[in-house]
């Protein structure tokens, strides 16, 4: 009987060892699956955050486009009201410098963007009683290093501004990163205008 008991115990021990081995193997597989699920959860959370960021950027861009459209529509609703009726006398040097600074500051901003830059320069001339040259070349005011040969749009902008077009609402400052004057006025394309 002792021999049968020993065999029974050996078989039972062998079965218990197999069950323990299987259980530990299943536990390891479950832990691997759990780690993989956690990685997928983290990946999904990251993807969700990216989608939320893209959505926020798209909403902001949509808002910016609406603001630009509203500003353009306001300016174009009654275009003749934007002309002061007084011709601005400019020297050939004034013309060259106004077109050059418009190219430097408003390249890619369209015709209205270039006219607005010229308006800001002229608003400062009027406020400070200085020449166009002195306003443009005042230290740290404009990107004079970027001045280049004007394109056709600059020439048209100059003609319109010289004819009295002024959509600047009295702006004295513009910046591409936000309002930099004490009184925010409007945003047009990539520039924020303030006085």
C-alpha positions as YAML, in Angstrom:
chain: A
units: angstrom
residues:
- id: 1
  name: UNK
  ca: [0.00, 0.00, 0.00]
- id: 2
  name: UNK
  ca: [2.87, 2.23, 0.72]
- id: 3
  name: UNK
  ca: [4.00, 1.89, -2.84]
- id: 4
  name: UNK
  ca: [0.56, 2.91, -4.20]
- id: 5
  name: UNK
  ca: [0.39, 5.86, -1.83]
- id: 6
  name: UNK
  ca: [3.84, 6.97, -2.95]
- id: 7
  name: UNK
  ca: [2.79, 6.69, -6.59]
- id: 8
  name: UNK
  ca: [-0.44, 8.53, -5.87]
- id: 9
  name: UNK
  ca: [1.45, 11.28, -4.06]
- id: 10
  name: UNK
  ca: [4.00, 11.52, -6.87]
- id: 11
  name: UNK
  ca: [1.25, 11.77, -9.49]
- id: 12
  name: UNK
  ca: [-0.60, 14.34, -7.37]
- id: 13
  name: UNK
  ca: [2.62, 16.32, -6.91]
- id: 14
  name: UNK
  ca: [3.30, 16.13, -10.65]
- id: 15
  name: UNK
  ca: [-0.24, 17.32, -11.46]
- id: 16
  name: UNK
  ca: [0.06, 20.13, -8.91]
- id: 17
  name: UNK
  ca: [3.40, 21.18, -10.45]
- id: 18
  name: UNK
  ca: [1.85, 21.18, -13.93]
- id: 19
  name: UNK
  ca: [-1.11, 23.24, -12.69]
- id: 20
  name: UNK
  ca: [1.21, 25.70, -10.91]
- id: 21
  name: UNK
  ca: [3.41, 25.96, -14.02]
- id: 22
  name: UNK
  ca: [0.35, 26.52, -16.21]
- id: 23
  name: UNK
  ca: [-1.04, 29.07, -13.78]
- id: 24
  name: UNK
  ca: [2.26, 30.98, -13.68]
- id: 25
  name: UNK
  ca: [2.48, 30.81, -17.50]
- id: 26
  name: UNK
  ca: [-1.11, 32.11, -17.79]
- id: 27
  name: UNK
  ca: [-0.30, 34.82, -15.25]
- id: 28
  name: UNK
  ca: [2.74, 35.88, -17.31]
- id: 29
  name: UNK
  ca: [0.60, 35.93, -20.46]
- id: 30
  name: UNK
  ca: [-2.07, 37.96, -18.67]
- id: 31
  name: UNK
  ca: [0.58, 40.44, -17.44]
- id: 32
  name: UNK
  ca: [1.96, 40.74, -20.99]
- id: 33
  name: UNK
  ca: [-1.54, 41.33, -22.34]
- id: 34
  name: UNK
  ca: [-2.20, 43.88, -19.58]
- id: 35
  name: UNK
  ca: [1.04, 45.75, -20.42]
- id: 36
  name: UNK
  ca: [0.09, 45.74, -24.10]
- id: 37
  name: UNK
  ca: [-3.38, 47.11, -23.25]
- id: 38
  name: UNK
  ca: [-1.81, 49.84, -21.12]
- id: 39
  name: UNK
  ca: [0.46, 50.82, -24.05]
- id: 40
  name: UNK
  ca: [-2.59, 50.98, -26.33]
- id: 41
  name: UNK
  ca: [-4.46, 53.11, -23.78]
- id: 42
  name: UNK
  ca: [-1.52, 55.53, -23.57]
- id: 43
  name: UNK
  ca: [-1.29, 55.62, -27.38]
- id: 44
  name: UNK
  ca: [-5.03, 56.32, -27.67]
- id: 45
  name: UNK
  ca: [-4.77, 59.06, -25.04]
- id: 46
  name: UNK
  ca: [-1.89, 60.66, -26.97]
- id: 47
  name: UNK
  ca: [-3.84, 60.42, -30.24]
- id: 48
  name: UNK
  ca: [-6.88, 61.96, -28.52]
- id: 49
  name: UNK
  ca: [-4.72, 64.84, -27.23]
- id: 50
  name: UNK
  ca: [-3.31, 65.41, -30.74]
- id: 51
  name: UNK
  ca: [-6.80, 65.45, -32.25]
- id: 52
  name: UNK
  ca: [-7.99, 67.90, -29.57]
- id: 53
  name: UNK
  ca: [-4.98, 70.15, -30.28]
- id: 54
  name: UNK
  ca: [-5.64, 70.03, -34.03]
- id: 55
  name: UNK
  ca: [-9.31, 70.79, -33.42]
- id: 56
  name: UNK
  ca: [-8.43, 73.78, -31.21]
- id: 57
  name: UNK
  ca: [-6.00, 75.07, -33.85]
- id: 58
  name: UNK
  ca: [-8.62, 74.64, -36.57]
- id: 59
  name: UNK
  ca: [-11.17, 76.55, -34.45]
- id: 60
  name: UNK
  ca: [-8.64, 79.35, -33.85]
- id: 61
  name: UNK
  ca: [-7.76, 79.49, -37.56]
- id: 62
  name: UNK
  ca: [-11.46, 79.61, -38.43]
- id: 63
  name: UNK
  ca: [-11.95, 82.47, -35.97]
- id: 64
  name: UNK
  ca: [-8.96, 84.31, -37.46]
- id: 65
  name: UNK
  ca: [-10.33, 83.87, -40.98]
- id: 66
  name: UNK
  ca: [-13.72, 85.18, -39.85]
- id: 67
  name: UNK
  ca: [-12.06, 88.23, -38.24]
- id: 68
  name: UNK
  ca: [-10.09, 88.89, -41.46]
- id: 69
  name: UNK
  ca: [-13.23, 88.54, -43.55]
- id: 70
  name: UNK
  ca: [-15.18, 90.88, -41.25]
- id: 71
  name: UNK
  ca: [-12.37, 93.47, -41.37]
- id: 72
  name: UNK
  ca: [-12.10, 93.23, -45.15]
- id: 73
  name: UNK
  ca: [-15.88, 93.49, -45.56]
- id: 74
  name: UNK
  ca: [-15.98, 96.54, -43.28]
- id: 75
  name: UNK
  ca: [-13.20, 98.17, -45.27]
- id: 76
  name: UNK
  ca: [-14.81, 97.33, -48.61]
- id: 77
  name: UNK
  ca: [-18.43, 97.98, -47.62]
- id: 78
  name: UNK
  ca: [-18.01, 101.63, -48.41]
- id: 79
  name: UNK
  ca: [-14.61, 101.86, -50.10]
- id: 80
  name: UNK
  ca: [-14.90, 105.56, -50.87]
- id: 81
  name: UNK
  ca: [-15.19, 106.32, -47.15]
- id: 82
  name: UNK
  ca: [-11.66, 104.94, -46.80]
- id: 83
  name: UNK
  ca: [-10.35, 107.71, -49.03]
- id: 84
  name: UNK
  ca: [-9.75, 110.89, -47.13]
- id: 85
  name: UNK
  ca: [-10.20, 112.96, -50.27]
- id: 86
  name: UNK
  ca: [-6.82, 114.61, -49.76]
- id: 87
  name: UNK
  ca: [-3.94, 113.59, -51.94]
- id: 88
  name: UNK
  ca: [-0.76, 112.89, -50.03]
- id: 89
  name: UNK
  ca: [2.28, 114.47, -51.58]
- id: 90
  name: UNK
  ca: [5.20, 112.06, -51.64]
- id: 91
  name: UNK
  ca: [8.74, 112.49, -52.93]
- id: 92
  name: UNK
  ca: [10.26, 109.71, -55.03]
- id: 93
  name: UNK
  ca: [12.32, 108.74, -51.95]
- id: 94
  name: UNK
  ca: [9.16, 108.62, -49.80]
- id: 95
  name: UNK
  ca: [7.50, 106.40, -52.38]
- id: 96
  name: UNK
  ca: [10.47, 104.05, -52.59]
- id: 97
  name: UNK
  ca: [10.74, 103.77, -48.79]
- id: 98
  name: UNK
  ca: [7.00, 103.23, -48.26]
- id: 99
  name: UNK
  ca: [6.91, 100.50, -50.88]
- id: 100
  name: UNK
  ca: [10.11, 98.94, -49.51]
- id: 101
  name: UNK
  ca: [8.82, 98.78, -45.94]
- id: 102
  name: UNK
  ca: [5.48, 97.40, -47.18]
- id: 103
  name: UNK
  ca: [7.39, 94.62, -48.95]
- id: 104
  name: UNK
  ca: [9.45, 93.90, -45.85]
- id: 105
  name: UNK
  ca: [6.57, 93.93, -43.38]
- id: 106
  name: UNK
  ca: [3.59, 92.78, -45.41]
- id: 107
  name: UNK
  ca: [4.89, 90.39, -48.04]
- id: 108
  name: UNK
  ca: [2.19, 87.78, -48.43]
- id: 109
  name: UNK
  ca: [-0.39, 90.01, -46.66]
- id: 110
  name: UNK
  ca: [-2.09, 91.09, -49.87]
- id: 111
  name: UNK
  ca: [-2.87, 94.55, -51.18]
- id: 112
  name: UNK
  ca: [-4.79, 95.66, -48.08]
- id: 113
  name: UNK
  ca: [-2.02, 94.41, -45.77]
- id: 114
  name: UNK
  ca: [0.56, 96.48, -47.65]
- id: 115
  name: UNK
  ca: [-1.68, 99.57, -47.60]
- id: 116
  name: UNK
  ca: [-2.20, 99.19, -43.85]
- id: 117
  name: UNK
  ca: [1.57, 99.12, -43.23]
- id: 118
  name: UNK
  ca: [1.93, 102.31, -45.26]
- id: 119
  name: UNK
  ca: [-0.94, 103.86, -43.27]
- id: 120
  name: UNK
  ca: [0.80, 103.08, -39.98]
- id: 121
  name: UNK
  ca: [3.96, 104.82, -41.19]
- id: 122
  name: UNK
  ca: [1.94, 107.86, -42.28]
- id: 123
  name: UNK
  ca: [0.00, 107.91, -38.98]
- id: 124
  name: UNK
  ca: [3.31, 108.09, -37.13]
- id: 125
  name: UNK
  ca: [4.54, 110.83, -39.45]
- id: 126
  name: UNK
  ca: [1.44, 112.83, -38.58]
- id: 127
  name: UNK
  ca: [1.67, 112.10, -34.85]
- id: 128
  name: UNK
  ca: [5.41, 112.69, -34.45]
- id: 129
  name: UNK
  ca: [5.93, 115.42, -37.05]
- id: 130
  name: UNK
  ca: [8.83, 113.47, -38.54]
- id: 131
  name: UNK
  ca: [9.67, 112.51, -42.09]
- id: 132
  name: UNK
  ca: [8.73, 109.17, -43.61]
- id: 133
  name: UNK
  ca: [12.43, 108.29, -43.69]
- id: 134
  name: UNK
  ca: [12.88, 109.11, -39.97]
- id: 135
  name: UNK
  ca: [9.81, 107.07, -38.98]
- id: 136
  name: UNK
  ca: [10.82, 104.01, -41.03]
- id: 137
  name: UNK
  ca: [14.45, 104.07, -39.90]
- id: 138
  name: UNK
  ca: [13.76, 104.78, -36.21]
- id: 139
  name: UNK
  ca: [15.60, 102.13, -34.15]
- id: 140
  name: UNK
  ca: [13.73, 98.85, -33.57]
- id: 141
  name: UNK
  ca: [10.51, 100.03, -35.22]
- id: 142
  name: UNK
  ca: [10.37, 98.37, -38.62]
- id: 143
  name: UNK
  ca: [12.09, 95.51, -40.42]
- id: 144
  name: UNK
  ca: [14.23, 97.72, -42.65]
- id: 145
  name: UNK
  ca: [16.68, 94.89, -43.32]
- id: 146
  name: UNK
  ca: [13.94, 93.15, -45.30]
- id: 147
  name: UNK
  ca: [13.25, 96.07, -47.62]
- id: 148
  name: UNK
  ca: [13.39, 95.00, -51.24]
- id: 149
  name: UNK
  ca: [12.23, 95.95, -54.70]
- id: 150
  name: UNK
  ca: [8.47, 96.49, -54.64]
- id: 151
  name: UNK
  ca: [6.10, 94.25, -56.51]
- id: 152
  name: UNK
  ca: [3.12, 95.44, -58.54]
- id: 153
  name: UNK
  ca: [0.87, 95.13, -55.50]
- id: 154
  name: UNK
  ca: [3.08, 97.63, -53.63]
- id: 155
  name: UNK
  ca: [2.81, 100.09, -56.49]
- id: 156
  name: UNK
  ca: [-0.99, 99.83, -56.46]
- id: 157
  name: UNK
  ca: [-1.00, 100.12, -52.65]
- id: 158
  name: UNK
  ca: [1.11, 103.28, -52.86]
- id: 159
  name: UNK
  ca: [-1.25, 104.85, -55.42]
- id: 160
  name: UNK
  ca: [-4.28, 104.11, -53.25]
- id: 161
  name: UNK
  ca: [-2.64, 105.37, -50.05]
- id: 162
  name: UNK
  ca: [-1.40, 108.50, -51.83]
- id: 163
  name: UNK
  ca: [-4.99, 109.03, -53.03]
- id: 164
  name: UNK
  ca: [-6.09, 109.07, -49.39]
- id: 165
  name: UNK
  ca: [-7.05, 105.41, -48.69]
- id: 166
  name: UNK
  ca: [-6.84, 104.77, -44.97]
- id: 167
  name: UNK
  ca: [-8.28, 101.64, -43.39]
- id: 168
  name: UNK
  ca: [-5.95, 101.78, -40.38]
- id: 169
  name: UNK
  ca: [-8.44, 103.27, -37.89]
- id: 170
  name: UNK
  ca: [-5.55, 105.42, -36.69]
- id: 171
  name: UNK
  ca: [-3.26, 102.48, -35.95]
- id: 172
  name: UNK
  ca: [0.27, 103.38, -34.89]
- id: 173
  name: UNK
  ca: [1.55, 99.85, -34.34]
- id: 174
  name: UNK
  ca: [1.27, 96.41, -35.86]
- id: 175
  name: UNK
  ca: [2.81, 93.11, -34.87]
- id: 176
  name: UNK
  ca: [2.52, 89.51, -36.06]
- id: 177
  name: UNK
  ca: [2.47, 88.01, -32.56]
- id: 178
  name: UNK
  ca: [-0.32, 90.03, -30.96]
- id: 179
  name: UNK
  ca: [-1.36, 93.57, -30.10]
- id: 180
  name: UNK
  ca: [1.63, 95.67, -29.08]
- id: 181
  name: UNK
  ca: [-0.01, 99.05, -28.54]
- id: 182
  name: UNK
  ca: [-2.17, 100.19, -25.62]
- id: 183
  name: UNK
  ca: [-5.41, 100.08, -27.64]
- id: 184
  name: UNK
  ca: [-6.10, 96.97, -29.76]
- id: 185
  name: UNK
  ca: [-7.96, 97.87, -32.95]
- id: 186
  name: UNK
  ca: [-8.22, 94.94, -35.35]
- id: 187
  name: UNK
  ca: [-6.42, 91.98, -36.89]
- id: 188
  name: UNK
  ca: [-5.81, 91.70, -40.60]
- id: 189
  name: UNK
  ca: [-4.26, 88.47, -41.89]
- id: 190
  name: UNK
  ca: [-0.96, 88.05, -40.02]
- id: 191
  name: UNK
  ca: [-0.89, 91.46, -38.30]
- id: 192
  name: UNK
  ca: [-2.53, 92.83, -35.17]
- id: 193
  name: UNK
  ca: [-3.07, 96.61, -35.37]
- id: 194
  name: UNK
  ca: [-3.25, 98.90, -32.35]
- id: 195
  name: UNK
  ca: [-2.95, 102.54, -31.42]
...
